[in-house]
């Protein structure tokens, strides 16, 4: 919790109580009845992007006794009003504040932490702004739209000493049965793992339609190139088939990053390369199909869509002796959300620390670039560039629409 805000709220309550001459009542909620922490001990949270995954994140944080949910932000009036109504109904009051512009929410001194579940093209800008404003952040996957954004997100978290967690619950919850035999040594020395995921992002040429009156379309676009409103540009559908923002290159890396954040997250965890980025991406073209092999400096291989291999299929050396290692897990109680809140209180790094999450999404970004260029690539993790490859280096980042720049 933000210690400075914590002290300020306590001092404010003391000053307020001294200034009131008439008798007053402190509610049991403020005192922390029934095991609920007192108001001054709760983490004050706000949400930015409250549709689809954002509404799920809101419900999880709202259900926590150690959270006081105070504000919602969304560029869709009906969505933010519906979310605020749910918050107010939960607490039995009308205190939840509504915002169209995330900067107004982040400017509040009483907010300790935020969760971000906007479309991908907004993640880096909002997360960096949040860190600069002293907020801890739970950011939905895929954490970045470009490779350079990911590095800037890690730098912001470290520079401002913020707790920042990536949002893929599936890395632990879905793939533990793959991770544990690898880490326990049951499969001997691990050689490779395969990930099947897609599709790739597409260019969007949808015709314009009238903007609904309750949507701030310019704010939704934000740092993305200007384009006319169309419901398929804005839809949060999980079907990545040309009917949602996840399909389009301007806003997302397609299924490669969207589902890839889960699958590559599980794969890099299983073969224990979470702290690394690939040193090389090998492009294979066989008949009508293409697939990739990500090669790490330690020799580990992660395949993408390898013919004849199943998703999360591990190749090891059964029977070979390998010393077991304990599997990292969530801290605190309550899955990935409880892990984040525990780390907000203790200042530890969460299970999906932003640097580990960024290393995961870099795999997907490198894959998208290799498929787009239709060739193999070398990657320098330390320099964050493709050595001597001017063409590929143009894909490390992309221009942002004013005024949404990152330093």
Protein Blocks (a to p, Z undefined) as FASTA:
>chain_A
ZZklmmmmmmmmmmmmmmpmbdcdddfklnopghiacfklpccdddehjehjlmmmmmmm
mmpmkbccfbdcdfbfklmmmmmmmmmmmnopakbccdfblklmmmpmkbmbdcdfbdfk
lmmmmmmmmmmnopacdddddfbfbfklmmmmmmmmmmnopacddfbfklmmmmmmmmmm
mmnomnopafbdcddddddddddfbdcddddfkbcfklmnmmmccddddfklmpccfbdg
hpafklpmklogbjmlmmmmmmmmmmmmmnopmlpccfbdcdddehjbccdddddfkopa
cdehighiaehiacddehiacddddddddehehijmlmmmmmmmnopacfklfklmmmmm
mmmmmmmmmmmnopacdddfklopaehilklmmmmpccdddfbdcZZ
